[in-house]
C-alpha cells in the first residue's frame, strides 16, 4: 500500500504532470483553504495532513475517496 503522498503524486502525474506547488497555488487562487506548499510537503511527508485537505485535493483533481469494507478471504 502506498502512502498518501505517493498516491497524490501519482494523481498529479495522471493530471498532466503538474507539481504539488502548482496544485497548491491553483487551489489557493480559487479560494481553497489549503496550506502553503512547503507546509503541505512537510505534512504529507510526516503523514500528518488533515483528512479534509486530502478530500479537497482529490476533489480538485477529479477523484473521490471511497471507504469500503475489506474483502474477507
mmCIF file of the N, C-alpha and C atoms, coordinates in Angstrom:
data_MODEL
# 
_entry.id   MODEL 
# 
loop_
_atom_site.group_PDB 
_atom_site.id 
_atom_site.type_symbol 
_atom_site.label_atom_id 
_atom_site.label_alt_id 
_atom_site.label_comp_id 
_atom_site.label_asym_id 
_atom_site.label_entity_id 
_atom_site.label_seq_id 
_atom_site.pdbx_PDB_ins_code 
_atom_site.Cartn_x 
_atom_site.Cartn_y 
_atom_site.Cartn_z 
_atom_site.occupancy 
_atom_site.B_iso_or_equiv 
_atom_site.pdbx_formal_charge 
_atom_site.auth_seq_id 
_atom_site.auth_comp_id 
_atom_site.auth_asym_id 
_atom_site.auth_atom_id 
_atom_site.pdbx_PDB_model_num 
ATOM 1   N N  . UNK A 1 1  ? 0.841   -1.176  0.000   1.00 0.00 ? 1  UNK A N  1 
ATOM 2   C CA . UNK A 1 1  ? 0.000   0.000   0.000   1.00 0.00 ? 1  UNK A CA 1 
ATOM 3   C C  . UNK A 1 1  ? 0.889   1.243   0.000   1.00 0.00 ? 1  UNK A C  1 
ATOM 4   N N  . UNK A 1 2  ? 0.579   2.184   -0.879  1.00 0.00 ? 2  UNK A N  1 
ATOM 5   C CA . UNK A 1 2  ? 1.316   3.436   -0.957  1.00 0.00 ? 2  UNK A CA 1 
ATOM 6   C C  . UNK A 1 2  ? 0.817   4.393   0.114   1.00 0.00 ? 2  UNK A C  1 
ATOM 7   N N  . UNK A 1 3  ? 1.672   5.324   0.526   1.00 0.00 ? 3  UNK A N  1 
ATOM 8   C CA . UNK A 1 3  ? 1.195   6.332   1.476   1.00 0.00 ? 3  UNK A CA 1 
ATOM 9   C C  . UNK A 1 3  ? 0.507   7.458   0.700   1.00 0.00 ? 3  UNK A C  1 
ATOM 10  N N  . UNK A 1 4  ? -0.157  8.344   1.417   1.00 0.00 ? 4  UNK A N  1 
ATOM 11  C CA . UNK A 1 4  ? -0.983  9.372   0.783   1.00 0.00 ? 4  UNK A CA 1 
ATOM 12  C C  . UNK A 1 4  ? -0.154  10.314  -0.090  1.00 0.00 ? 4  UNK A C  1 
ATOM 13  N N  . UNK A 1 5  ? 1.078   10.591  0.301   1.00 0.00 ? 5  UNK A N  1 
ATOM 14  C CA . UNK A 1 5  ? 1.942   11.461  -0.508  1.00 0.00 ? 5  UNK A CA 1 
ATOM 15  C C  . UNK A 1 5  ? 2.199   10.825  -1.873  1.00 0.00 ? 5  UNK A C  1 
ATOM 16  N N  . UNK A 1 6  ? 2.517   9.541   -1.883  1.00 0.00 ? 6  UNK A N  1 
ATOM 17  C CA . UNK A 1 6  ? 2.760   8.846   -3.139  1.00 0.00 ? 6  UNK A CA 1 
ATOM 18  C C  . UNK A 1 6  ? 1.491   8.768   -3.985  1.00 0.00 ? 6  UNK A C  1 
ATOM 19  N N  . UNK A 1 7  ? 0.367   8.516   -3.340  1.00 0.00 ? 7  UNK A N  1 
ATOM 20  C CA . UNK A 1 7  ? -0.908  8.447   -4.064  1.00 0.00 ? 7  UNK A CA 1 
ATOM 21  C C  . UNK A 1 7  ? -1.219  9.778   -4.745  1.00 0.00 ? 7  UNK A C  1 
ATOM 22  N N  . UNK A 1 8  ? -1.031  10.878  -4.029  1.00 0.00 ? 8  UNK A N  1 
ATOM 23  C CA . UNK A 1 8  ? -1.309  12.198  -4.605  1.00 0.00 ? 8  UNK A CA 1 
ATOM 24  C C  . UNK A 1 8  ? -0.332  12.502  -5.735  1.00 0.00 ? 8  UNK A C  1 
ATOM 25  N N  . UNK A 1 9  ? 0.936   12.131  -5.570  1.00 0.00 ? 9  UNK A N  1 
ATOM 26  C CA . UNK A 1 9  ? 1.921   12.360  -6.626  1.00 0.00 ? 9  UNK A CA 1 
ATOM 27  C C  . UNK A 1 9  ? 1.553   11.592  -7.899  1.00 0.00 ? 9  UNK A C  1 
ATOM 28  N N  . UNK A 1 10 ? 1.045   10.381  -7.755  1.00 0.00 ? 10 UNK A N  1 
ATOM 29  C CA . UNK A 1 10 ? 0.600   9.604   -8.913  1.00 0.00 ? 10 UNK A CA 1 
ATOM 30  C C  . UNK A 1 10 ? -0.566  10.304  -9.597  1.00 0.00 ? 10 UNK A C  1 
ATOM 31  N N  . UNK A 1 11 ? -1.519  10.799  -8.798  1.00 0.00 ? 11 UNK A N  1 
ATOM 32  C CA . UNK A 1 11 ? -2.661  11.502  -9.371  1.00 0.00 ? 11 UNK A CA 1 
ATOM 33  C C  . UNK A 1 11 ? -2.224  12.787  -10.081 1.00 0.00 ? 11 UNK A C  1 
ATOM 34  N N  . UNK A 1 12 ? -1.229  13.465  -9.524  1.00 0.00 ? 12 UNK A N  1 
ATOM 35  C CA . UNK A 1 12 ? -0.716  14.675  -10.175 1.00 0.00 ? 12 UNK A CA 1 
ATOM 36  C C  . UNK A 1 12 ? -0.101  14.345  -11.535 1.00 0.00 ? 12 UNK A C  1 
ATOM 37  N N  . UNK A 1 13 ? 0.619   13.230  -11.607 1.00 0.00 ? 13 UNK A N  1 
ATOM 38  C CA . UNK A 1 13 ? 1.180   12.800  -12.886 1.00 0.00 ? 13 UNK A CA 1 
ATOM 39  C C  . UNK A 1 13 ? 0.076   12.482  -13.887 1.00 0.00 ? 13 UNK A C  1 
ATOM 40  N N  . UNK A 1 14 ? -0.974  11.804  -13.423 1.00 0.00 ? 14 UNK A N  1 
ATOM 41  C CA . UNK A 1 14 ? -2.100  11.470  -14.292 1.00 0.00 ? 14 UNK A CA 1 
ATOM 42  C C  . UNK A 1 14 ? -2.858  12.723  -14.731 1.00 0.00 ? 14 UNK A C  1 
ATOM 43  N N  . UNK A 1 15 ? -2.762  13.773  -13.957 1.00 0.00 ? 15 UNK A N  1 
ATOM 44  C CA . UNK A 1 15 ? -3.478  15.023  -14.254 1.00 0.00 ? 15 UNK A CA 1 
ATOM 45  C C  . UNK A 1 15 ? -2.636  15.990  -15.066 1.00 0.00 ? 15 UNK A C  1 
ATOM 46  N N  . UNK A 1 16 ? -1.720  15.483  -15.813 1.00 0.00 ? 16 UNK A N  1 
ATOM 47  C CA . UNK A 1 16 ? -0.923  16.343  -16.686 1.00 0.00 ? 16 UNK A CA 1 
ATOM 48  C C  . UNK A 1 16 ? 0.453   16.669  -16.158 1.00 0.00 ? 16 UNK A C  1 
ATOM 49  N N  . UNK A 1 17 ? 0.857   16.014  -15.096 1.00 0.00 ? 17 UNK A N  1 
ATOM 50  C CA . UNK A 1 17 ? 2.204   16.198  -14.582 1.00 0.00 ? 17 UNK A CA 1 
ATOM 51  C C  . UNK A 1 17 ? 2.437   17.501  -13.849 1.00 0.00 ? 17 UNK A C  1 
ATOM 52  N N  . UNK A 1 18 ? 1.387   18.083  -13.258 1.00 0.00 ? 18 UNK A N  1 
ATOM 53  C CA . UNK A 1 18 ? 1.603   19.321  -12.508 1.00 0.00 ? 18 UNK A CA 1 
ATOM 54  C C  . UNK A 1 18 ? 2.293   19.006  -11.182 1.00 0.00 ? 18 UNK A C  1 
ATOM 55  N N  . UNK A 1 19 ? 3.012   19.970  -10.686 1.00 0.00 ? 19 UNK A N  1 
ATOM 56  C CA . UNK A 1 19 ? 3.731   19.781  -9.428  1.00 0.00 ? 19 UNK A CA 1 
ATOM 57  C C  . UNK A 1 19 ? 2.812   20.082  -8.250  1.00 0.00 ? 19 UNK A C  1 
ATOM 58  N N  . UNK A 1 20 ? 3.221   19.629  -7.091  1.00 0.00 ? 20 UNK A N  1 
ATOM 59  C CA . UNK A 1 20 ? 2.466   19.902  -5.873  1.00 0.00 ? 20 UNK A CA 1 
ATOM 60  C C  . UNK A 1 20 ? 2.388   21.410  -5.654  1.00 0.00 ? 20 UNK A C  1 
ATOM 61  N N  . UNK A 1 21 ? 3.460   22.117  -5.923  1.00 0.00 ? 21 UNK A N  1 
ATOM 62  C CA . UNK A 1 21 ? 3.493   23.572  -5.748  1.00 0.00 ? 21 UNK A CA 1 
ATOM 63  C C  . UNK A 1 21 ? 2.458   24.256  -6.639  1.00 0.00 ? 21 UNK A C  1 
ATOM 64  N N  . UNK A 1 22 ? 2.381   23.833  -7.907  1.00 0.00 ? 22 UNK A N  1 
ATOM 65  C CA . UNK A 1 22 ? 1.405   24.419  -8.818  1.00 0.00 ? 22 UNK A CA 1 
ATOM 66  C C  . UNK A 1 22 ? -0.017  24.077  -8.389  1.00 0.00 ? 22 UNK A C  1 
ATOM 67  N N  . UNK A 1 23 ? -0.216  22.851  -7.916  1.00 0.00 ? 23 UNK A N  1 
ATOM 68  C CA . UNK A 1 23 ? -1.532  22.446  -7.430  1.00 0.00 ? 23 UNK A CA 1 
ATOM 69  C C  . UNK A 1 23 ? -1.971  23.339  -6.281  1.00 0.00 ? 23 UNK A C  1 
ATOM 70  N N  . UNK A 1 24 ? -1.090  23.535  -5.308  1.00 0.00 ? 24 UNK A N  1 
ATOM 71  C CA . UNK A 1 24 ? -1.401  24.361  -4.140  1.00 0.00 ? 24 UNK A CA 1 
ATOM 72  C C  . UNK A 1 24 ? -1.698  25.795  -4.576  1.00 0.00 ? 24 UNK A C  1 
ATOM 73  N N  . UNK A 1 25 ? -0.899  26.321  -5.495  1.00 0.00 ? 25 UNK A N  1 
ATOM 74  C CA . UNK A 1 25 ? -1.108  27.685  -5.983  1.00 0.00 ? 25 UNK A CA 1 
ATOM 75  C C  . UNK A 1 25 ? -2.464  27.820  -6.671  1.00 0.00 ? 25 UNK A C  1 
ATOM 76  N N  . UNK A 1 26 ? -2.793  26.875  -7.539  1.00 0.00 ? 26 UNK A N  1 
ATOM 77  C CA . UNK A 1 26 ? -4.082  26.920  -8.242  1.00 0.00 ? 26 UNK A CA 1 
ATOM 78  C C  . UNK A 1 26 ? -5.237  26.840  -7.254  1.00 0.00 ? 26 UNK A C  1 
ATOM 79  N N  . UNK A 1 27 ? -5.124  25.934  -6.295  1.00 0.00 ? 27 UNK A N  1 
ATOM 80  C CA . UNK A 1 27 ? -6.204  25.761  -5.326  1.00 0.00 ? 27 UNK A CA 1 
ATOM 81  C C  . UNK A 1 27 ? -6.352  27.010  -4.461  1.00 0.00 ? 27 UNK A C  1 
ATOM 82  N N  . UNK A 1 28 ? -5.236  27.589  -4.044  1.00 0.00 ? 28 UNK A N  1 
ATOM 83  C CA . UNK A 1 28 ? -5.277  28.819  -3.237  1.00 0.00 ? 28 UNK A CA 1 
ATOM 84  C C  . UNK A 1 28 ? -5.917  29.957  -4.020  1.00 0.00 ? 28 UNK A C  1 
ATOM 85  N N  . UNK A 1 29 ? -5.547  30.078  -5.302  1.00 0.00 ? 29 UNK A N  1 
ATOM 86  C CA . UNK A 1 29 ? -6.108  31.129  -6.152  1.00 0.00 ? 29 UNK A CA 1 
ATOM 87  C C  . UNK A 1 29 ? -7.621  30.995  -6.296  1.00 0.00 ? 29 UNK A C  1 
ATOM 88  N N  . UNK A 1 30 ? -8.124  29.755  -6.208  1.00 0.00 ? 30 UNK A N  1 
ATOM 89  C CA . UNK A 1 30 ? -9.564  29.509  -6.330  1.00 0.00 ? 30 UNK A CA 1 
ATOM 90  C C  . UNK A 1 30 ? -10.295 29.555  -4.991  1.00 0.00 ? 30 UNK A C  1 
ATOM 91  N N  . UNK A 1 31 ? -9.563  29.898  -3.925  1.00 0.00 ? 31 UNK A N  1 
ATOM 92  C CA . UNK A 1 31 ? -10.203 30.094  -2.629  1.00 0.00 ? 31 UNK A CA 1 
ATOM 93  C C  . UNK A 1 31 ? -10.224 28.895  -1.700  1.00 0.00 ? 31 UNK A C  1 
ATOM 94  N N  . UNK A 1 32 ? -9.537  27.823  -2.079  1.00 0.00 ? 32 UNK A N  1 
ATOM 95  C CA . UNK A 1 32 ? -9.459  26.671  -1.181  1.00 0.00 ? 32 UNK A CA 1 
ATOM 96  C C  . UNK A 1 32 ? -8.606  27.021  0.030   1.00 0.00 ? 32 UNK A C  1 
ATOM 97  N N  . UNK A 1 33 ? -8.997  26.528  1.184   1.00 0.00 ? 33 UNK A N  1 
ATOM 98  C CA . UNK A 1 33 ? -8.231  26.732  2.417   1.00 0.00 ? 33 UNK A CA 1 
ATOM 99  C C  . UNK A 1 33 ? -7.205  25.614  2.510   1.00 0.00 ? 33 UNK A C  1 
ATOM 100 N N  . UNK A 1 34 ? -6.061  25.830  1.876   1.00 0.00 ? 34 UNK A N  1 
ATOM 101 C CA . UNK A 1 34 ? -5.043  24.794  1.777   1.00 0.00 ? 34 UNK A CA 1 
ATOM 102 C C  . UNK A 1 34 ? -3.710  25.371  2.250   1.00 0.00 ? 34 UNK A C  1 
ATOM 103 N N  . UNK A 1 35 ? -2.913  24.569  2.972   1.00 0.00 ? 35 UNK A N  1 
ATOM 104 C CA . UNK A 1 35 ? -1.623  25.079  3.464   1.00 0.00 ? 35 UNK A CA 1 
ATOM 105 C C  . UNK A 1 35 ? -0.678  25.451  2.320   1.00 0.00 ? 35 UNK A C  1 
ATOM 106 N N  . UNK A 1 36 ? 0.297   26.293  2.636   1.00 0.00 ? 36 UNK A N  1 
ATOM 107 C CA . UNK A 1 36 ? 1.326   26.642  1.662   1.00 0.00 ? 36 UNK A CA 1 
ATOM 108 C C  . UNK A 1 36 ? 2.052   25.374  1.242   1.00 0.00 ? 36 UNK A C  1 
ATOM 109 N N  . UNK A 1 37 ? 2.696   25.419  0.070   1.00 0.00 ? 37 UNK A N  1 
ATOM 110 C CA . UNK A 1 37 ? 3.303   24.201  -0.475  1.00 0.00 ? 37 UNK A CA 1 
ATOM 111 C C  . UNK A 1 37 ? 4.383   23.626  0.438   1.00 0.00 ? 37 UNK A C  1 
ATOM 112 N N  . UNK A 1 38 ? 5.175   24.470  1.086   1.00 0.00 ? 38 UNK A N  1 
ATOM 113 C CA . UNK A 1 38 ? 6.214   23.942  1.975   1.00 0.00 ? 38 UNK A CA 1 
ATOM 114 C C  . UNK A 1 38 ? 5.593   23.257  3.189   1.00 0.00 ? 38 UNK A C  1 
ATOM 115 N N  . UNK A 1 39 ? 4.547   23.844  3.728   1.00 0.00 ? 39 UNK A N  1 
ATOM 116 C CA . UNK A 1 39 ? 3.847   23.251  4.867   1.00 0.00 ? 39 UNK A CA 1 
ATOM 117 C C  . UNK A 1 39 ? 3.182   21.947  4.449   1.00 0.00 ? 39 UNK A C  1 
ATOM 118 N N  . UNK A 1 40 ? 2.567   21.947  3.277   1.00 0.00 ? 40 UNK A N  1 
ATOM 119 C CA . UNK A 1 40 ? 1.894   20.749  2.781   1.00 0.00 ? 40 UNK A CA 1 
ATOM 120 C C  . UNK A 1 40 ? 2.883   19.612  2.580   1.00 0.00 ? 40 UNK A C  1 
ATOM 121 N N  . UNK A 1 41 ? 4.041   19.902  2.033   1.00 0.00 ? 41 UNK A N  1 
ATOM 122 C CA . UNK A 1 41 ? 5.054   18.868  1.820   1.00 0.00 ? 41 UNK A CA 1 
ATOM 123 C C  . UNK A 1 41 ? 5.468   18.226  3.133   1.00 0.00 ? 41 UNK A C  1 
ATOM 124 N N  . UNK A 1 42 ? 5.656   19.049  4.147   1.00 0.00 ? 42 UNK A N  1 
ATOM 125 C CA . UNK A 1 42 ? 6.029   18.530  5.466   1.00 0.00 ? 42 UNK A CA 1 
ATOM 126 C C  . UNK A 1 42 ? 4.903   17.673  6.041   1.00 0.00 ? 42 UNK A C  1 
ATOM 127 N N  . UNK A 1 43 ? 3.673   18.172  5.920   1.00 0.00 ? 43 UNK A N  1 
ATOM 128 C CA . UNK A 1 43 ? 2.531   17.421  6.453   1.00 0.00 ? 43 UNK A CA 1 
ATOM 129 C C  . UNK A 1 43 ? 2.393   16.074  5.763   1.00 0.00 ? 43 UNK A C  1 
ATOM 130 N N  . UNK A 1 44 ? 2.556   16.039  4.455   1.00 0.00 ? 44 UNK A N  1 
ATOM 131 C CA . UNK A 1 44 ? 2.446   14.783  3.725   1.00 0.00 ? 44 UNK A CA 1 
ATOM 132 C C  . UNK A 1 44 ? 3.582   13.835  4.078   1.00 0.00 ? 44 UNK A C  1 
ATOM 133 N N  . UNK A 1 45 ? 4.788   14.372  4.169   1.00 0.00 ? 45 UNK A N  1 
ATOM 134 C CA . UNK A 1 45 ? 5.944   13.537  4.490   1.00 0.00 ? 45 UNK A CA 1 
ATOM 135 C C  . UNK A 1 45 ? 5.821   12.914  5.876   1.00 0.00 ? 45 UNK A C  1 
ATOM 136 N N  . UNK A 1 46 ? 5.319   13.705  6.832   1.00 0.00 ? 46 UNK A N  1 
ATOM 137 C CA . UNK A 1 46 ? 5.162   13.214  8.203   1.00 0.00 ? 46 UNK A CA 1 
ATOM 138 C C  . UNK A 1 46 ? 3.833   12.492  8.424   1.00 0.00 ? 46 UNK A C  1 
ATOM 139 N N  . UNK A 1 47 ? 3.018   12.415  7.348   1.00 0.00 ? 47 UNK A N  1 
ATOM 140 C CA . UNK A 1 47 ? 1.715   11.763  7.411   1.00 0.00 ? 47 UNK A CA 1 
ATOM 141 C C  . UNK A 1 47 ? 0.829   12.396  8.474   1.00 0.00 ? 47 UNK A C  1 
ATOM 142 N N  . UNK A 1 48 ? 0.823   13.723  8.493   1.00 0.00 ? 48 UNK A N  1 
ATOM 143 C CA . UNK A 1 48 ? 0.024   14.491  9.447   1.00 0.00 ? 48 UNK A CA 1 
ATOM 144 C C  . UNK A 1 48 ? -0.839  15.531  8.744   1.00 0.00 ? 48 UNK A C  1 
ATOM 145 N N  . UNK A 1 49 ? -1.359  15.144  7.605   1.00 0.00 ? 49 UNK A N  1 
ATOM 146 C CA . UNK A 1 49 ? -2.192  16.050  6.825   1.00 0.00 ? 49 UNK A CA 1 
ATOM 147 C C  . UNK A 1 49 ? -3.655  15.867  7.240   1.00 0.00 ? 49 UNK A C  1 
ATOM 148 N N  . UNK A 1 50 ? -4.405  16.956  7.229   1.00 0.00 ? 50 UNK A N  1 
ATOM 149 C CA . UNK A 1 50 ? -5.828  16.895  7.590   1.00 0.00 ? 50 UNK A CA 1 
ATOM 150 C C  . UNK A 1 50 ? -6.600  16.073  6.565   1.00 0.00 ? 50 UNK A C  1 
ATOM 151 N N  . UNK A 1 51 ? -7.538  15.307  7.045   1.00 0.00 ? 51 UNK A N  1 
ATOM 152 C CA . UNK A 1 51 ? -8.390  14.498  6.181   1.00 0.00 ? 51 UNK A CA 1 
ATOM 153 C C  . UNK A 1 51 ? -9.138  15.388  5.190   1.00 0.00 ? 51 UNK A C  1 
ATOM 154 N N  . UNK A 1 52 ? -9.627  16.527  5.656   1.00 0.00 ? 52 UNK A N  1 
ATOM 155 C CA . UNK A 1 52 ? -10.362 17.451  4.803   1.00 0.00 ? 52 UNK A CA 1 
ATOM 156 C C  . UNK A 1 52 ? -9.481  18.002  3.685   1.00 0.00 ? 52 UNK A C  1 
ATOM 157 N N  . UNK A 1 53 ? -8.217  18.219  3.970   1.00 0.00 ? 53 UNK A N  1 
ATOM 158 C CA . UNK A 1 53 ? -7.289  18.709  2.953   1.00 0.00 ? 53 UNK A CA 1 
ATOM 159 C C  . UNK A 1 53 ? -7.117  17.673  1.855   1.00 0.00 ? 53 UNK A C  1 
ATOM 160 N N  . UNK A 1 54 ? -6.965  16.417  2.247   1.00 0.00 ? 54 UNK A N  1 
ATOM 161 C CA . UNK A 1 54 ? -6.839  15.342  1.263   1.00 0.00 ? 54 UNK A CA 1 
ATOM 162 C C  . UNK A 1 54 ? -8.106  15.266  0.414   1.00 0.00 ? 54 UNK A C  1 
ATOM 163 N N  . UNK A 1 55 ? -9.267  15.368  1.055   1.00 0.00 ? 55 UNK A N  1 
ATOM 164 C CA . UNK A 1 55 ? -10.523 15.342  0.310   1.00 0.00 ? 55 UNK A CA 1 
ATOM 165 C C  . UNK A 1 55 ? -10.598 16.495  -0.689  1.00 0.00 ? 55 UNK A C  1 
ATOM 166 N N  . UNK A 1 56 ? -10.167 17.685  -0.290  1.00 0.00 ? 56 UNK A N  1 
ATOM 167 C CA . UNK A 1 56 ? -10.199 18.848  -1.185  1.00 0.00 ? 56 UNK A CA 1 
ATOM 168 C C  . UNK A 1 56 ? -9.263  18.640  -2.377  1.00 0.00 ? 56 UNK A C  1 
ATOM 169 N N  . UNK A 1 57 ? -8.085  18.113  -2.134  1.00 0.00 ? 57 UNK A N  1 
ATOM 170 C CA . UNK A 1 57 ? -7.127  17.854  -3.215  1.00 0.00 ? 57 UNK A CA 1 
ATOM 171 C C  . UNK A 1 57 ? -7.710  16.839  -4.188  1.00 0.00 ? 57 UNK A C  1 
ATOM 172 N N  . UNK A 1 58 ? -8.244  15.751  -3.656  1.00 0.00 ? 58 UNK A N  1 
ATOM 173 C CA . UNK A 1 58 ? -8.830  14.722  -4.512  1.00 0.00 ? 58 UNK A CA 1 
ATOM 174 C C  . UNK A 1 58 ? -9.993  15.282  -5.329  1.00 0.00 ? 58 UNK A C  1 
ATOM 175 N N  . UNK A 1 59 ? -10.843 16.064  -4.684  1.00 0.00 ? 59 UNK A N  1 
ATOM 176 C CA . UNK A 1 59 ? -11.979 16.670  -5.380  1.00 0.00 ? 59 UNK A CA 1 
ATOM 177 C C  . UNK A 1 59 ? -11.493 17.591  -6.495  1.00 0.00 ? 59 UNK A C  1 
ATOM 178 N N  . UNK A 1 60 ? -10.499 18.400  -6.202  1.00 0.00 ? 60 UNK A N  1 
ATOM 179 C CA . UNK A 1 60 ? -9.952  19.331  -7.189  1.00 0.00 ? 60 UNK A CA 1 
ATOM 180 C C  . UNK A 1 60 ? -9.402  18.584  -8.399  1.00 0.00 ? 60 UNK A C  1 
ATOM 181 N N  . UNK A 1 61 ? -8.784  17.426  -8.158  1.00 0.00 ? 61 UNK A N  1 
ATOM 182 C CA . UNK A 1 61 ? -8.201  16.629  -9.240  1.00 0.00 ? 61 UNK A CA 1 
ATOM 183 C C  . UNK A 1 61 ? -9.222  15.732  -9.936  1.00 0.00 ? 61 UNK A C  1 
ATOM 184 N N  . UNK A 1 62 ? -10.452 15.724  -9.417  1.00 0.00 ? 62 UNK A N  1 
ATOM 185 C CA . UNK A 1 62 ? -11.496 14.928  -10.039 1.00 0.00 ? 62 UNK A CA 1 
ATOM 186 C C  . UNK A 1 62 ? -11.610 13.508  -9.513  1.00 0.00 ? 62 UNK A C  1 
ATOM 187 N N  . UNK A 1 63 ? -11.179 13.305  -8.283  1.00 0.00 ? 63 UNK A N  1 
ATOM 188 C CA . UNK A 1 63 ? -11.244 11.990  -7.658  1.00 0.00 ? 63 UNK A CA 1 
ATOM 189 C C  . UNK A 1 63 ? -12.031 12.088  -6.356  1.00 0.00 ? 63 UNK A C  1 
ATOM 190 N N  . UNK A 1 64 ? -12.417 10.942  -5.834  1.00 0.00 ? 64 UNK A N  1 
ATOM 191 C CA . UNK A 1 64 ? -13.079 10.900  -4.540  1.00 0.00 ? 64 UNK A CA 1 
ATOM 192 C C  . UNK A 1 64 ? -12.511 9.748   -3.728  1.00 0.00 ? 64 UNK A C  1 
ATOM 193 N N  . UNK A 1 65 ? -12.585 9.897   -2.447  1.00 0.00 ? 65 UNK A N  1 
ATOM 194 C CA . UNK A 1 65 ? -12.125 8.862   -1.521  1.00 0.00 ? 65 UNK A CA 1 
ATOM 195 C C  . UNK A 1 65 ? -13.309 7.974   -1.197  1.00 0.00 ? 65 UNK A C  1 
ATOM 196 N N  . UNK A 1 66 ? -13.126 6.677   -1.361  1.00 0.00 ? 66 UNK A N  1 
ATOM 197 C CA . UNK A 1 66 ? -14.188 5.717   -1.081  1.00 0.00 ? 66 UNK A CA 1 
ATOM 198 C C  . UNK A 1 66 ? -13.708 4.791   0.028   1.00 0.00 ? 66 UNK A C  1 
ATOM 199 N N  . UNK A 1 67 ? -14.542 4.652   1.044   1.00 0.00 ? 67 UNK A N  1 
ATOM 200 C CA . UNK A 1 67 ? -14.222 3.739   2.148   1.00 0.00 ? 67 UNK A CA 1 
ATOM 201 C C  . UNK A 1 67 ? -15.165 2.555   2.031   1.00 0.00 ? 67 UNK A C  1 
ATOM 202 N N  . UNK A 1 68 ? -14.581 1.384   1.979   1.00 0.00 ? 68 UNK A N  1 
ATOM 203 C CA . UNK A 1 68 ? -15.397 0.192   1.870   1.00 0.00 ? 68 UNK A CA 1 
ATOM 204 C C  . UNK A 1 68 ? -14.806 -0.919  2.730   1.00 0.00 ? 68 UNK A C  1 
ATOM 205 N N  . UNK A 1 69 ? -15.634 -1.858  3.066   1.00 0.00 ? 69 UNK A N  1 
ATOM 206 C CA . UNK A 1 69 ? -15.211 -2.991  3.873   1.00 0.00 ? 69 UNK A CA 1 
ATOM 207 C C  . UNK A 1 69 ? -14.263 -3.865  3.060   1.00 0.00 ? 69 UNK A C  1 
ATOM 208 N N  . UNK A 1 70 ? -13.232 -4.373  3.727   1.00 0.00 ? 70 UNK A N  1 
ATOM 209 C CA . UNK A 1 70 ? -12.275 -5.256  3.071   1.00 0.00 ? 70 UNK A CA 1 
ATOM 210 C C  . UNK A 1 70 ? -12.963 -6.562  2.695   1.00 0.00 ? 70 UNK A C  1 
ATOM 211 N N  . UNK A 1 71 ? -12.482 -7.157  1.628   1.00 0.00 ? 71 UNK A N  1 
ATOM 212 C CA . UNK A 1 71 ? -12.984 -8.460  1.229   1.00 0.00 ? 71 UNK A CA 1 
ATOM 213 C C  . UNK A 1 71 ? -12.445 -9.502  2.196   1.00 0.00 ? 71 UNK A C  1 
ATOM 214 N N  . UNK A 1 72 ? -13.299 -10.399 2.580   1.00 0.00 ? 72 UNK A N  1 
ATOM 215 C CA . UNK A 1 72 ? -12.888 -11.458 3.504   1.00 0.00 ? 72 UNK A CA 1 
ATOM 216 C C  . UNK A 1 72 ? -12.442 -12.655 2.690   1.00 0.00 ? 72 UNK A C  1 
ATOM 217 N N  . UNK A 1 73 ? -11.336 -13.233 3.102   1.00 0.00 ? 73 UNK A N  1 
ATOM 218 C CA . UNK A 1 73 ? -10.796 -14.410 2.378   1.00 0.00 ? 73 UNK A CA 1 
ATOM 219 C C  . UNK A 1 73 ? -11.477 -15.676 2.823   1.00 0.00 ? 73 UNK A C  1 
# 
